[in-house]
Structure formats: C-alpha cells, structure tokens
Amino acid sequence: MHRKMIHDLILRYEKSPFLTFEETEHLNQLLKFIEQESECFERTLKKGHITGSSFILNYEKNAIALTHHKKLNLWLQPGGHSDGDPDTLNVALREAQEETGITSLAILHTDIFDVDIHKIPETSKEPAHYHYDIRFLFRAPADAKFVMSEESNDLTWAPLAKLENFTLERSVHRMKEKWNKHKLSIVRWGNA
C-alpha cells in the first residue's frame, strides 16, 4: 500500500508532457524496482533506493540552486534519501530545505518533473548502489538566502544560460531543457 502513491505518480508521468524519450528506460526500470522491492524507500536496501530531488528556480526564474556535493565532488541539484517516506514530493521538498536553508519554497507543479537512475560509488560506509531519483519543480522566494548544510562544499545560483560552467551532468541539463520548453505552460497553470 505504501508504494501506491509513487506508482500512481509514475503512471501519470507516463502521460506527462515533461517525459522525454531519454527517460523512458529509467521509467520502466523504476516501475519494475518499485513493484519488486517492498523496501524501495529505505536506504538500508543495499542495491538501491528511491530518492527525491528538486529543480529549484530563483525568484526571477533565470537560475537554479546547485549544491557542490561533498561526497560526490560535483555540482548537483539538491536531493536525498526518502528514509522510509513514500511521499517523494515531500522528500524532495524536505531535502531542498535542508540542503539550501530556504524554507519557503513554492511547489510549481505537484507531479513529477524528471526521473533519473544513477549509480552512487562505493564508500567506506556503503557499497555501490543506485538512486532511483524522482525530481520536482520549485521556486525560491525573492528574499531567499542560502544556509549551507554539512553535506555541501558550497551552494550557488547557477544561471541557466551558463549552466555548463557549473555542471555537465546530463540530467541537470535535461531539466533545464524541460523548463525552457514548458515554462510558458507552467506559468499559465498559475503556479509560477
């Protein structure tokens, strides 16, 4: 029963204008993972687990929040483990607030914005495993101020027009492309 919410979100995402051809294999793997693994939201599941992350636009909608991740040594979108919470929108919001210190983020769309599956390298504390990452779209208030967490080396507003100066991660650029393609329809929904 605890997997129904994510299962329904994924089924809606299959019909979403945000879904790209590039993501279809990830989506199929994600559905299979959720159906087969009753503990999919627990980080104790060693082969992988569901995570939630966010594409956070600044108030002007011309830059996104990126964290320079300590463990991975990369500029990435904020996100993290579900820790048993099956509400991935709530997970993404919680992780965004924890990692950026911005507590009053606006949810621009309650459905999935992007999905990605990526391998996390082995560390001294855990084996290599996969993150089945569900991403959502947020906007920061005009007065947003970053507060760095212990998980980050740095935080920044990366201008969308110069995103390649911060990261070459394909999935981050894919989300930028989606925003550029769909921002007018998102604004018409009255959420942006």
C-alpha positions in Angstrom: 0.0 0.0 0.0 2.9 2.4 0.8 4.0 2.2 -2.8 0.7 3.2 -4.4 1.4 6.9 -4.2 4.7 6.7 -6.2 3.2 4.1 -8.5 0.3 6.4 -9.3 2.7 9.4 -9.8 4.8 7.4 -12.2 1.7 6.3 -14.2 0.6 9.9 -14.5 4.2 10.9 -15.5 4.0 8.4 -18.4 1.4 10.8 -20.0 3.1 14.0 -19.0 4.5 16.5 -21.5 7.6 16.6 -19.3 8.6 13.0 -20.1 11.4 12.7 -22.6 12.4 9.8 -24.7 15.7 9.8 -22.9 13.8 9.0 -19.6 11.6 6.1 -20.8 14.1 3.4 -19.9 14.6 4.9 -16.5 10.8 5.0 -16.0 10.5 1.3 -16.9 13.3 0.3 -14.6 11.8 2.5 -11.8 8.4 0.9 -12.1 9.9 -2.6 -12.0 12.0 -1.7 -9.0 9.0 -0.3 -7.1 6.9 -3.4 -7.9 9.7 -5.8 -6.9 11.1 -4.1 -3.8 8.7 -3.5 -0.9 11.6 -1.7 0.9 12.3 0.6 -2.0 12.1 3.8 0.2 14.6 2.5 2.7 18.3 3.4 2.4 19.0 0.0 4.1 18.1 -1.6 0.8 21.7 -2.1 -0.4 21.1 -2.4 -4.1 19.4 1.0 -4.3 16.5 3.1 -3.1 14.1 5.9 -4.0 15.4 9.4 -3.6 13.7 12.8 -4.1 15.4 15.9 -5.5 14.5 19.3 -6.9 15.0 21.7 -9.7 14.8 25.0 -7.7 14.4 28.2 -9.7 15.3 31.5 -8.3 12.6 34.1 -8.0 13.4 35.6 -11.4 13.4 32.1 -12.9 16.7 32.5 -14.7 19.0 30.5 -12.4 18.8 27.2 -10.4 20.1 26.2 -7.0 23.0 23.9 -7.1 24.9 22.3 -4.2 28.5 21.2 -4.5 28.1 17.8 -3.0 30.9 16.8 -0.6 30.8 13.0 -1.2 30.4 13.2 -5.0 32.5 16.3 -5.6 30.0 17.6 -8.2 27.6 20.5 -8.6 24.1 18.9 -8.4 20.5 19.7 -7.7 19.5 19.3 -4.0 18.1 16.0 -3.1 18.4 13.0 -0.9 17.1 9.8 0.7 13.4 9.0 1.3 14.3 7.4 4.7 11.0 5.4 4.6 8.8 8.3 3.4 6.7 7.2 0.4 5.7 10.8 -0.4 8.5 11.7 -2.8 7.3 15.3 -3.3 7.6 15.7 0.5 11.1 14.1 0.4 12.2 16.5 -2.4 10.9 19.5 -0.5 12.4 18.4 2.8 15.8 17.7 1.2 15.7 21.0 -0.7 15.0 22.9 2.5 17.7 21.0 4.4 20.4 21.4 1.8 19.7 25.1 0.8 18.3 26.5 4.0 15.4 28.0 2.0 12.3 27.1 4.0 9.6 28.9 1.9 9.9 27.2 -1.4 6.9 27.3 -3.8 5.9 24.0 -5.4 5.4 24.9 -9.1 3.9 21.5 -10.1 2.9 18.6 -7.9 3.6 15.9 -10.5 7.0 14.5 -11.4 9.3 16.9 -13.4 12.0 14.4 -14.1 13.3 10.9 -13.3 16.8 9.6 -13.3 18.6 6.4 -12.2 22.3 6.8 -11.4 25.0 4.8 -9.7 26.4 6.0 -6.4 30.0 4.9 -6.0 31.2 2.7 -3.1 32.4 4.4 0.0 34.0 3.1 3.2 30.5 3.1 4.8 28.3 1.6 2.0 28.6 -0.4 -1.2 28.0 1.0 -4.7 24.2 1.3 -5.2 21.6 3.0 -7.3 19.5 6.1 -6.6 16.1 6.0 -8.3 15.6 9.7 -8.3 12.3 11.4 -8.6 12.6 15.2 -9.3 10.1 18.0 -8.7 9.9 21.7 -9.7 10.2 24.5 -7.1 10.7 28.3 -7.0 12.5 30.3 -4.3 11.1 33.5 -2.8 12.6 36.8 -3.8 14.4 37.1 -0.4 15.9 33.6 -0.5 19.2 33.2 1.4 21.3 30.0 1.3 22.3 28.3 4.6 24.9 25.6 3.9 24.5 22.1 5.3 27.2 19.7 6.3 26.6 17.8 3.0 27.8 20.7 0.8 31.1 22.3 0.0 29.2 25.3 -1.5 25.8 26.5 -2.8 25.1 28.8 -5.7 22.5 30.2 -8.1 23.7 28.8 -11.4 22.5 31.0 -14.3 20.5 28.8 -16.7 22.3 30.5 -19.6 25.7 29.4 -18.2 24.8 26.1 -16.6 27.6 24.3 -18.4 30.1 26.4 -16.4 28.9 24.5 -13.3 27.9 21.1 -14.4 27.9 18.8 -17.4 25.6 16.3 -15.7 23.2 15.3 -18.4 20.1 15.0 -16.2 20.6 18.6 -14.8 20.8 19.9 -18.4 17.7 17.8 -19.3 15.7 19.6 -16.6 16.9 23.0 -17.8 15.7 22.0 -21.3 12.4 20.9 -19.9 12.0 24.2 -18.1 12.9 26.2 -21.3 10.4 24.2 -23.3 7.5 24.2 -20.8 7.8 27.3 -18.8 5.0 29.2 -20.6 2.5 26.4 -19.9 3.7 26.2 -16.3 3.1 29.9 -15.9 -0.4 29.5 -17.4 -1.2 26.9 -14.8 -0.8 29.8 -12.3 1.9 28.2 -10.3 5.0 30.1 -11.4 
